Every structure is written in C-alpha cells, then in structure tokens.
Amino acid sequence: MTTDIINSNELHKVDPVFGQISFDGHEQVVFCNDKDTGLKAIIGIHNTVLGPALGGTRMWKYANEWEALNDVLRLSRGMSFKSSISGLNLGGGKAVIIGDAKTEKTPELMRKFGEYVNSLSGKYITAEDVGMETKDMDTVREVTPYVTGISESKGGSGNPSPITAYGVFMGMKAAAKHKFGVDTLAGKSVLVQGIGHVGEVLVQHLTNEGAIVTISDINENRLHEVGSKYGAKIFSGNDLYSLDVDIYAPCALGATINDETISKIQAKVIAGAANNQLANEVIHGKLLKEKGILYAPDFLINAGGVINVYSELANLTSAQVMEKTENIYHTAMDIFTLSDVQNITTHQAALNIAQKRIDDRKKELQNK
C-alpha cells in the first residue's frame, strides 16, 4: 500500500470546490464554457431558502481560475446575507465571467451566458456588477427572463448604482452618528477609494453635504474628471491607507482591509460600497474593533443595488425602494448597538441577524 504525500500548497487542487476556504455550504456551483464565444463563467448559488438566488454578474480578468472561483463563492455567500438583512425574499447568488470586459465582452458572449442562466429555470437571477452595464443586461434579457436591472425603457429599474451609493451614504451617516455623535458629514474628511459608477455618486452626496473628499482610483483620467467635477482632492501620496481621514470608503474591489493595511489605517470609520472588504472577516473584523475603528458591514450598507433590482420582481414603487434603502441607516444603528452590547464585531452582529432570518424561514418550510 502506497500513501501519497500532498504538499499543503497543492491541497486546493484536490478539492476544487468543496475544499475551497470560501465554500460555505453552497447549494450549487455551475461552470459554463463555450468555445465559440470564448465564454468562461462560474455561477455560484449559495442559498435559496428565502427565495431565488439573485446577484450580479462580474466580468474580470482574473489571474487564474482559482481566483475566479474564490471570488464567486465569497460574493454569492455575501448576497445571501445582503438580501436577508435587507428583508428581501431573495437568496444569494453571483456569477463571474473570466475576461477583460473592455476587449473580450461581445453581445454573442452575453447571450450565451444568458442561455446558461436560463438553463437554471429561475433558481438564479442575474443583474449588473463590475464590468457590466445596463445594456449588457438588456442583451441577456433577449434569451432569458431571469435577469434584472434592465433598461427603464424596457420595463426595468435601470442602473442600480445611484441607489447603491445612496444606501452607502445612509450607512456612513449612521456610522458617523454612532462614532462622532452626529450624523451630518459636513466637515468630515472622507477618502473614497474607487470612483466608478457607485463611487462617483457617493462623492456627489458627500460633496453636497459639505464633506472634505479625497479620491483615489487606478484610472488617472477618471480621477481628474471626477475631481474637477465635484471639487474633490486627488490622492497623490505613496501610502493610501495611512492618510489621516475621519472615514475610509472602499468602493473598488474587496479585501483592502487585510494584514498589510490594517495597521496603517488612520480612519475612525470604514464605510464603503465594495463587497468583501475584510480579507478575513473574523480576524480583521476583530482587529478593527480592538483598534477602535467602526466598521459598517459592507453587505448591509451596499444593499441599495439589490433592493433596486428586487423592485422589478416585487413590483415596488420608486418611493418604496427609497424607503427600504433609507432604512439601512436604522439597521446599521441597531447593528452598532448590538455589537457594543454583546462585545462582538459589527460584521458578526450583522451576520447573526441575517443568518437568523434564514434559519427561521428554513424551520417554517420544514414544518409545513
């Protein structure tokens, strides 16, 4: 009998899905491949207890397929909790397409992706995310009804970014209230990292309220365009995370709060639109609490987008969408209080609330 010795750095190759550190009891993971269009995509369905799994499609040039798998697993899990804590009758799902959205995205590729979504018969409903636009969702709609965030002219709710940004703004105001005693952001210094569709609208809200805004982005042209439009400062230093500001708002990709950055962060509040901001939600959530930095859980305060696209499924009015989005403020305040009372991280407090709603619904279904 021969025993194979497996090196620790090869372990993930033995269990490509179930052994992934980001796998959290996902119900289904679908790998999509089409030679003709060049489509390589992964759809992650985390949980459908509360309803169909809704989550956007992200197109990104990942370094490798392991990175793409890890991303879709983390993102789909986050969507379960995002919908739950927002009181929506939705489960959590997400999709990633491997490739450069600027050079490799075609209508044919998007239609083929839509066919894969359609094959799941409504268990997963897609929407817009990084690398996608409303017109891409319109293309997907040509081959499947299981898509939200389509153009308003086609009966949809349109671009969800403005509502996402407004939710982040409300969550940030709640964090300011808890940390500084007042929820006005006038005079507060805020660093916005990433000024895409959501980041720019957030900058607009902050500027209108009188905040002192500094912006950072990998796109230099975009930086100067947004900077001049809103009078925001452009970050020009070497170490972004050491900048002395009141609030840090990560609005690009996730995991910016990690072993390398957490000791440098000078901000007293972290509240941004990016998903999965904590590289390790347990370790880094705890470190933030120990350091006295108030963290507004990302899956709560960036939920405006999913609330907006949910309106297409639940026939919500614009006023109802705004009401649910504004309620992020009150939910955030409850979470901050719970965190203090139970001496747990804000992330864990939010997670507990979201998980309880899922567990309660699961018991209801089992008892029927």
C-alpha positions in Angstrom: 0.0 0.0 0.0 1.3 3.4 -1.0 0.4 6.7 0.7 0.6 9.8 -1.3 2.0 12.8 0.5 0.2 16.0 -0.6 2.0 19.3 -0.2 -0.1 22.0 1.6 0.0 24.4 -1.4 -1.5 21.7 -3.6 -4.3 20.9 -1.3 -6.8 23.1 -3.0 -6.3 21.2 -6.2 -7.6 18.0 -4.6 -11.0 19.6 -3.6 -11.5 22.4 -6.1 -15.0 23.4 -4.8 -15.9 21.7 -1.6 -12.3 22.2 -0.2 -12.2 25.9 -1.1 -11.8 28.0 2.1 -14.6 30.3 0.7 -17.1 27.4 0.2 -19.8 27.7 2.8 -22.4 25.0 2.1 -23.2 26.4 -1.3 -26.2 24.7 -2.9 -24.8 24.7 -6.4 -21.8 25.9 -8.4 -22.2 25.9 -12.2 -19.2 26.1 -14.6 -20.0 27.5 -18.0 -17.8 27.1 -21.0 -18.4 27.9 -24.7 -15.7 27.6 -27.2 -17.4 29.6 -30.0 -17.9 32.8 -27.9 -14.9 32.3 -25.6 -17.2 32.3 -22.6 -15.7 31.0 -19.3 -18.0 31.7 -16.4 -18.9 30.4 -13.0 -22.3 30.8 -11.3 -22.4 30.4 -7.5 -25.8 29.7 -5.8 -25.2 29.9 -2.1 -28.7 29.7 -0.6 -32.3 29.8 -1.8 -34.2 29.4 1.5 -35.6 32.9 1.3 -36.2 32.9 -2.5 -34.4 32.7 -5.8 -30.7 33.5 -5.7 -30.2 37.0 -7.1 -26.8 38.5 -7.7 -24.9 40.4 -10.3 -22.5 39.2 -12.9 -18.9 40.4 -12.7 -16.6 40.3 -15.6 -12.9 40.5 -14.6 -9.6 39.4 -15.9 -8.7 37.1 -13.0 -5.1 35.9 -12.6 -6.3 32.3 -12.7 -9.5 30.2 -12.4 -8.9 29.6 -8.7 -9.1 33.3 -8.1 -12.3 33.5 -10.0 -13.8 30.5 -8.1 -12.9 32.1 -4.8 -14.4 35.4 -5.8 -17.8 33.9 -6.9 -18.0 31.8 -3.7 -17.4 34.8 -1.5 -19.7 37.1 -3.4 -22.6 34.7 -3.6 -22.4 34.0 0.1 -22.4 37.7 0.7 -25.6 38.1 -1.4 -27.4 35.6 0.9 -26.8 37.8 3.9 -27.3 41.1 2.0 -30.8 40.1 0.9 -31.6 38.6 4.3 -30.6 41.6 6.4 -32.4 43.9 3.9 -35.7 42.0 4.5 -35.9 40.8 0.9 -37.4 37.5 -0.2 -34.3 36.5 -2.1 -31.5 34.0 -1.8 -27.8 34.6 -2.6 -26.1 34.0 -5.9 -23.4 35.6 -8.1 -21.7 35.0 -11.4 -18.3 35.8 -12.7 -17.1 35.8 -16.3 -13.4 35.4 -16.8 -12.1 38.0 -19.2 -11.4 41.7 -19.9 -14.7 43.5 -20.2 -13.2 46.2 -22.3 -11.8 43.9 -25.0 -13.5 40.5 -24.7 -17.1 41.2 -24.0 -19.4 40.7 -27.0 -23.2 40.5 -27.5 -22.7 36.9 -28.5 -20.8 36.1 -25.3 -23.5 37.8 -23.2 -26.3 35.9 -25.0 -24.6 32.6 -24.4 -24.1 33.5 -20.8 -27.9 34.3 -20.7 -28.6 30.8 -22.0 -26.7 29.2 -19.1 -28.7 31.4 -16.7 -31.9 30.4 -18.4 -31.0 26.7 -18.0 -31.3 27.1 -14.2 -35.0 27.8 -14.6 -35.1 30.8 -12.2 -33.1 29.4 -9.4 -30.5 32.1 -10.2 -31.4 35.6 -11.4 -28.6 37.8 -12.7 -28.0 41.5 -12.7 -25.3 44.1 -13.3 -21.9 44.2 -11.5 -18.3 45.2 -12.1 -17.5 45.1 -15.8 -21.2 45.2 -16.8 -23.6 47.8 -17.9 -27.4 48.1 -18.2 -27.2 47.4 -22.0 -25.5 44.0 -21.2 -28.4 43.1 -19.1 -30.7 44.0 -22.0 -28.8 41.6 -24.2 -29.1 38.8 -21.6 -32.8 39.6 -21.5 -33.1 38.6 -25.1 -32.6 34.9 -24.1 -33.9 34.7 -20.6 -36.4 36.3 -18.3 -34.2 35.7 -15.3 -32.4 39.0 -15.3 -32.9 42.3 -13.5 -31.5 45.8 -13.9 -32.6 46.1 -17.5 -33.3 49.5 -19.1 -36.2 51.5 -17.8 -37.4 51.8 -21.4 -37.8 48.0 -21.4 -39.7 48.0 -18.1 -36.7 47.6 -15.8 -35.3 49.5 -12.9 -32.2 50.7 -14.8 -28.8 51.3 -13.4 -28.7 50.3 -9.7 -25.6 52.3 -8.9 -27.3 55.5 -7.7 -29.4 53.6 -5.2 -26.3 51.6 -4.1 -24.5 54.8 -3.5 -27.4 56.3 -1.6 -27.5 53.2 0.7 -23.8 53.5 1.4 -24.3 57.2 2.2 -27.0 56.4 4.7 -24.9 53.7 6.3 -22.0 56.1 6.5 -24.2 58.7 8.2 -25.3 56.1 10.7 -21.7 55.2 11.4 -20.9 58.9 11.9 -23.8 59.2 14.3 -22.5 56.2 16.4 -18.8 57.2 16.3 -18.9 61.0 16.4 -22.4 61.7 17.9 -23.9 63.5 14.9 -24.9 62.0 11.6 -24.0 65.1 9.5 -20.9 64.6 7.4 -20.2 68.3 6.9 -16.6 69.0 7.7 -15.7 65.3 7.9 -12.7 64.1 5.9 -13.6 61.1 3.7 -11.3 59.1 1.5 -13.2 57.4 -1.4 -11.2 54.6 -3.0 -12.6 53.7 -6.4 -14.8 56.2 -8.3 -16.7 54.0 -10.7 -20.5 54.3 -11.1 -21.2 53.9 -7.4 -18.1 55.8 -6.1 -18.9 58.9 -8.2 -22.5 59.2 -6.9 -21.2 58.7 -3.3 -18.7 61.6 -3.9 -21.6 63.7 -5.1 -23.7 63.0 -1.9 -20.7 63.7 0.3 -19.8 67.0 -1.5 -23.4 68.2 -1.3 -23.3 67.6 2.5 -20.1 69.5 2.9 -17.7 66.7 3.5 -14.0 67.1 2.6 -13.5 64.5 0.0 -10.3 62.9 -1.3 -10.5 60.4 -4.1 -8.3 57.6 -5.4 -8.6 55.4 -8.5 -6.3 53.5 -10.9 -7.7 55.4 -13.8 -5.9 58.8 -13.9 -8.3 60.3 -16.4 -11.3 59.4 -14.3 -9.6 60.8 -11.2 -9.2 64.2 -12.8 -12.6 64.2 -14.4 -14.4 63.5 -11.1 -12.1 65.6 -9.1 -12.8 68.7 -11.1 -16.5 68.0 -11.3 -17.0 67.9 -7.6 -14.0 69.8 -6.3 -12.6 66.7 -4.6 -8.9 66.4 -3.7 -6.9 63.8 -5.6 -4.8 61.5 -3.5 -1.1 61.8 -4.6 0.8 60.2 -1.8 2.6 56.8 -1.6 0.5 55.2 1.1 -3.2 55.5 0.7 -4.1 53.7 3.9 -2.0 55.9 6.2 -3.9 59.0 5.1 -5.3 60.8 8.2 -9.1 61.0 7.5 -12.2 60.5 9.5 -13.8 58.0 7.2 -12.4 55.5 4.7 -14.8 54.4 1.9 -13.5 51.4 -0.1 -15.6 51.4 -3.3 -13.4 49.3 -5.6 -12.7 45.6 -5.2 -12.7 43.7 -1.9 -10.1 42.6 0.7 -8.5 46.0 1.1 -8.7 45.5 4.8 -6.0 42.9 5.3 -2.8 42.0 7.2 -0.8 44.6 5.3 -3.2 47.6 5.5 -5.0 47.3 8.8 -2.1 48.6 11.0 -1.8 51.6 8.7 -5.4 52.7 8.6 -5.9 56.1 10.3 -9.6 56.4 9.7 -12.0 56.1 12.6 -14.8 54.8 10.4 -14.8 52.4 7.5 -18.0 52.5 5.3 -17.8 51.8 1.6 -19.5 50.1 -1.3 -17.0 47.3 -2.1 -18.0 43.7 -1.4 -16.0 41.6 1.0 -13.9 44.4 2.3 -12.4 42.2 5.1 -9.9 39.8 3.7 -10.6 37.6 6.7 -13.9 38.6 8.3 -13.2 37.1 11.7 -9.5 38.1 12.1 -9.7 41.5 10.5 -13.1 42.4 12.0 -11.7 41.7 15.4 -8.6 43.8 14.8 -10.7 46.7 13.7 -12.7 46.5 16.9 -9.6 46.3 19.0 -8.2 49.3 17.2 -11.4 51.3 17.8 -12.3 51.6 14.2 -16.1 51.4 13.5 -16.7 49.1 10.5 -20.1 49.4 8.7 -20.7 45.9 7.3 -20.4 46.0 3.6 -23.2 43.6 2.8 -25.6 45.8 4.7 -24.8 49.3 3.5 -24.2 48.4 -0.1 -27.6 46.6 -0.4 -29.3 49.5 -2.2 -28.5 47.9 -5.6 -30.2 44.6 -4.8 -33.1 46.5 -3.3 -33.4 48.4 -6.6 -33.4 45.4 -8.8 -35.7 43.5 -6.4 -38.3 46.1 -7.3 -38.6 44.5 -10.7 -39.6 41.2 -9.1 -41.8 42.5 -6.3 -43.3 45.4 -8.2 -42.1 48.0 -5.7 -42.6 51.7 -6.5 -39.7 54.1 -6.5 -40.9 55.5 -3.2 -40.8 52.0 -1.6 -37.3 51.4 -3.0 -36.1 54.7 -1.4 -37.8 53.8 1.9 -36.1 50.4 2.1 -32.8 52.0 1.2 -33.1 54.7 3.8 -33.8 52.0 6.3 -30.2 50.9 6.0 -29.5 53.8 8.4 -31.7 52.3 11.2 -30.5 48.7 10.6 -26.9 49.9 10.8 -27.6 51.7 14.1 -29.1 48.5 15.5 -26.1 46.5 14.5 -23.6 49.0 16.1 -25.6 48.9 19.3 -25.8 45.1 19.2 -22.0 44.9 18.6 -21.4 47.1 21.7 -23.8 45.2 24.0 -22.6 41.7 23.1 -19.0 42.8 22.6 -18.8 41.2 19.2 -17.6 42.7 15.9 -20.1 44.7 13.8 -19.6 42.2 11.0 -20.6 39.3 13.3 -23.6 41.2 14.7 -24.9 41.8 11.1 -24.2 38.2 10.2 -26.1 36.9 13.2 -29.2 38.9 12.3 -29.1 37.8 8.6 -28.5 34.2 9.5 -31.3 34.1 12.0 -33.8 35.2 9.3 -32.6 32.4 7.0 -32.7 29.8 9.8 -36.2 30.9 10.9 -37.5 30.6 7.3 -35.9 27.2 6.9 -37.7 25.9 10.0 -41.0 27.3 8.7 -40.5 25.4 5.5 -39.6 22.2 7.3 -42.7 22.4 9.5 -45.1 22.8 6.6 
